Amino acid sequence: MSAVVWIAAASLAAWLWLLVGQGFFWRTGHRLPQRRDPKRWPSVAVVVPARDEAEVLPTSLPSLLAQDYPGRAEVFLVDDGSGDGTGTLARALAERHGGLSLTVTSPGEPPAGWTGKLWAVRHGMALARAREPEYLLLTDADIAHRPDSLRTLVAAATTGGYDLVSLMARLRVASLWERLVVPAFVYFFAQLYPFRWIARKGGRTAAAAGGCVLLRADAAERARVPDVIRHAVIDDVALARAVKRSGGHIWLGLADRVDSVRPYPRLADLWRMVARSAYAQLRHSPALLVGTVAGLAVVYLAPPVALFAGLATGTAAAALCGGLAWSVMTATYLPMLRYYRQPPWLALTLPATAFLYLLMTVDSAVQHYRGRGAAWKGRTYARPDTAAPEESRP
């Protein structure tokens, strides 16, 4: 048997395993679990870190202020050194729309060892703590919530006894590049962190989606967040790991009432979003980088190559294995495309999109070794060997 046949067979075996052995990651029915209204609605403090968010605040902030929540709730927006008038705009929107009480504050520049967002979150949590809330809703400034979003999150947390409930906000898919890249982003995330495994008590898999995280205040104190994860670039996954390691019960699923309004119209915008944290996801390990590139090539790129090579050379085994692997890949991607209301034929483009992600991951590593670190909104964070002490890392 030729090398192409062996690689195609390996890819087919990998896809058969992914189909049934990776927590059925490709299913999109994992939504907020069954819930009932609590007898007493707990108090909630909503913390919104915001840096240069004037473009999206007119859509997102009024949706937070308009929450139909039966208990006590208030919003703390932390203006993280914005240069576009984010804080002033937030106050004006609160005066215009009313609703929940809004406090706008600024923490100043983060000290060494802190990423800016987590420093802003820490500042907001410290202010909220004076109100003694039972829950904290950590939500990004680009996230729009339906009026019953907070209510359903709290009901799910209290009914299921969860310390952390997080929703993967439905990202915007309007431009061509968003249609190609965004559904695949969520698909790959679910493949790395199968939602069903995250909810298992005692299981090792832990993740959250930083745009929408409802967290019990006492669980945050027990896990020592955000201080224990102050250096984290991928802060949502680090947060979930810290909570779960401290004995917390966590849940993550897809959203029906939470949407991101941030546009990514160009490939360059999406490239920066992915490359910013891709190598951090691999713990800045060259070995993991090589393994990831090889894995992406075998699992996603080999099937179409083997199919067409087999047809061109008359190698039936290569064509059969490649075609079957590509078919399974396509079938597992269709539910995510339906969730994002995209045409089914886009499933055939997943190998090309995976190749883009491969290039983004390599570029993330290149930027790291050039000493640029992870950049976001005008800030460049230190490489891990020059940041927080190792013992502070989750």
N, C-alpha and C positions, 0 to 999 in steps of 0.2 A: 504493500500500500504506500502511496506517495505521501509526502509531508502535508499536502493540501487536504488529503482525505483524513489524515489523523487530526489535523487542526479542526476541520469541519466536524468530525465526530466528537471531539472534545467540546466544541461550542454547543453542539446539540445536547450533550450530556449536561452541560452547565445550565442550559435553558430548561431542561426537564426538571433539574433540581430546583431552579428558581421558581418554576411554576407551582410546585407543591411543597417545597421545603424551606422557603424563606418567609414564613408567616403570611402567605397569600398577600404579599405586599401590594400586588397590582389591583386588588379590589378597592373600590372607592366608597363602600357603604359604611365605613367606620366614621360615624358622625356622633354628636353628643349622645351619651347613653340615656336610657330612660330616667326620668326625673319627676319629682313632685315638689310642689311648693313647700318650703319649710314653715313650721308654725310661727317662727319668728325670723324675720329677714335680718341677717347679720350686717354690720356696718362695713363699708367698702371705701378704700382710698384708691383712686385711679391715678397712677403715676405715668406721665408722658414725657420722656426725654426728647428734646427737639433741638436740632441744630440746622439752621438755614432751611426752614420748612415753610416759608411764607407761601410757596406755590401750592402746597397741598392742604394747608390748615383750613381754608375756607370750606372745604368739603368734609374733612375729617373731624375737626374740633366740634362743630355744631352737632354732629351725630353723637358725640360723647355727652355733651351737655344736655341733650334731649333724651337721655336714657329714662325709660319708664321703670324705675326701680322702687319697690315699696319701702325699702329700708333707708337708712342714712348713707349717703354717698356724696363724695366731693372729688374734684379733679385738681391735681397738682401738675402743672406744666413747668418743666425745668428747661429754661432757655440756655442751652449749652454753648455760650459764646457766639451766638448767631450774628451775622453781619447784614442780614436782610430785613431786620425789624420783626423777627418772629414773635418776640415777647409783646411788643406793642400791638401787633395784629391780633394776637390771642386775646388780649384785654378788650380790644374793640369788638371782636366777635362775641365775647361773653356778654358785653353790654347790649349788643344788637339782638342776640338770640335768647338770652336768659337761660333758664334751666338749672342744672346743677351748679353749685358754688365752684368758682375757679380761683386758684391761687397761682400766680406766675412768679417764678423765682429764678435765680441764676447762681450756679455753684462756683463760678470762676474756673480757671484753667485746672485740668486734672494734675495731681502730683505724679511723680515718677512711679511707674509700675501699675498705673491705672489706664484702662482705655476710657476714652471720653464718654461713651454712652453709659458705661457702668458707674462712672463717677457721678454722672447726672442722676442715674437711678438711685444711687446711694443717698444723694442729697434729697431727692424727692421722698424716699422712704423715711429718712430722718424727720422731715417735716410732718409726714403723715403719722408717724408714730406718736406724736403729741396728741393726736385725736383718738388713739388707741383703737384703730380699725381691726376687725377680725379677719378681713381679707384685703389683699392688695391686687389690683388689676394693673399689670405692667403692659402697656400698649404703645406701639410706635406712633409717631405723629402722622404717618401716611395711611393709617388704618381707619376706615369708616365702619361704624357699627350700626346695625339695625336697632330700632328703639328698644327691642326686648333682649338685646345681646347680653347685657350684664345680668339681667334677671335669669336667663336660661343657663348662663355659666355658673352662677351661684347655686341654682337649683340642682344642677348636675353634680357640683362638688359636694353639697350637703347630702344629697341622696346617696351617692356612691362612696362617701367617706374619703374623698380625694384631697390630698394636700396641695396638689397642683393640677389644674385643668388648662390645657392649651389648645388653641385652634390654629391650624395652618390656614391663614387668610387666603382667600381666593385672589390671586394676583391678576393684574391687568393683562389682557391679551387682545390688543387692538392692531398693532403694527405687524408687519410680516415677520420680523425677527422675534417679537414676543410670541407669536403663534408657533414658531419653530422651537424656541428655547424654553419658554416658561413652563408649559405642561411637562416637559422632560425634566426640568429642575425638580418639580414636586415628585415626579415618578422616581427619579434617582434617590431623592431624600427618603422616600418610603422604602426603597430597596435597601438602603443602608440601615434604616431604623424602622423596621416593620411596626406599624401602629399597634397591632395586637400584642406584640411582645412587650411594648413599653408599659402597658397596663398591668402586666404580671407582677404580683407582689413577690419580692425576692429575686426577680429576674435581673440580668445584667444590663439589658438594653434600656437606655434612657435618652430622651430627647424632648425638646419643646420647640415651639415656633415663637420667636421673640416678639412678633407683632401682636400677640394676644396671649397673655399668661395670667391666669387667676391663681393666686398663691395665698395659702393661709399665712397670716402674719406670724403665728407661733412656729410654723414650719420654716419660715425664712430665718427666724432667730436661731432655731435649732441647727440649721444647715450653715449658719454664718454667712449668708449671702446678703449683699453681693461681695463682701470683703474677700471671701475665700476664692472667688473667681475674678478678682479685680484686673488681672492681666489678660483675660480671655478675649480673643477676637471673635470666636464662635460662641458668643455669650449665652445663647438660648440653650444649646446642648450642654454647656458647662453648668448652667443653672439647674437643669433637670437632673444631671448626674449628682450634683451636690445634694439636692433634696432627696433623691432616692437613696444615696449612700447614708444619709442620716436617718433612714427608716421611713421616709415618706412614701405615700402611695400616689402615683402620677398617672396622667392620662393625656393622650394627644390624638387628635383626629382632624378631619377635613371640616371646613367651615361652610355653613349655609347663610350665616348672618353677619359675617365679617369679611370685608373686602379691602385690598390694598388699592389706593388710588394713585400710587406713584407710577409715572410713565417711564418705560424703557424703549423709546422709539427706535434707537439705533443699535446695531450689533455692539458697538463700542461701549454703550451703557451697560448692556448685559454682560459683556466681557469683564468689565471692571467689577461688577457685582459678584461674579463667580470667582474670578482670579484673586480677589481680595482675601478670601479665606480658604481657597482650595488646598494650598500646601499646608496651612495650619491644620486642616482636617487630617492630613497625613502625618501630623506631629513633626513636621519638618524633617522627615526621615527619607534619605535618598533611596534606601531599600524599599520602603513602602511606595515611593514614587515609581520606581522601576516596576514593581509588582502591579501597581494600579494601571500604568500604561499598557503593560502586557495583558492584563486582565480585560481592559476595555477593548484592546485589539482582538483578542480571541473571542470574547463574548459578543461584541457588537459589530465589529468590522469584518470578521472572518465569514459569517454566513452569506452576505451578498457576494463577497469575493469568491468564495467556494462555489456558490451556485453558478455564477457566470463563467468562472474558469472551468467548471465541470462541463457545462453545456458547450463551451468553445472547444474543449479537448476531447469530448466524448467520454469523460470519466463519470460514470453514472453514480458511483458512491459519493463522490464529492458534491455533485449536483443535488443528490437526494438529501444528504446530511445538511448541506448549506440551506437548501430550500425549506426543510423542516424546521431548522433552527430559526430562520428568519420568520417563518409562519408563527412559531410560538412567541417570539419577540413581539411581532406585530399584534397578536391577540392580547398579550398582556398590557400593551400600551393603549388599546382601544378604550377601556373604561376611563382612563385619565383624560383622554381627548373628549369623551362624552361629558365628563364632569366640567370641562372647560368649554363645552359647546363648540367644539371644533370638528371639521369634516373628517370622516374616518380615514380617507386616503393619506392624511398626514402621518399615520402610523408607519407607513413605508419609509418615511424620512428619518426614523429614529437612528439608523446607523450613521447618517450624515451628521445628525445633531450630537451623537456620542463622540464623533471625531472632533467636533468643535469643543466639547467639554474636555477631551484629551488635550487639545492644544491650550485651552485655558489653564488646565492644571499644570502643564509644563511651564507656561508663562508665569504662573504664580511662583513656581520654584525658582525660575530665573530671576524674578524681581527680588525674591528673598535673598539670594546669594549675591545680588548686586548691592545689598545693604539697604534696600528701600523699605523693607518691612511691609506691614499691611497698611494701606492708605485708605482713608475714608473722610470725605467732606473736609479736605484741606489738612487733615492730620495724618502723620505717618507714625505708626507705633513701633516701638523698639523690637528688635529680634528677641526671641525668648531667652537667649543666653545673656542678654543685657537688661532684661526686665525684672519681673518679680522673682524672689527666691523660690527655689524648687519646692520647698515644703509648703508653699502657699497654693500650689497648683492642684486642681482636683484630679 
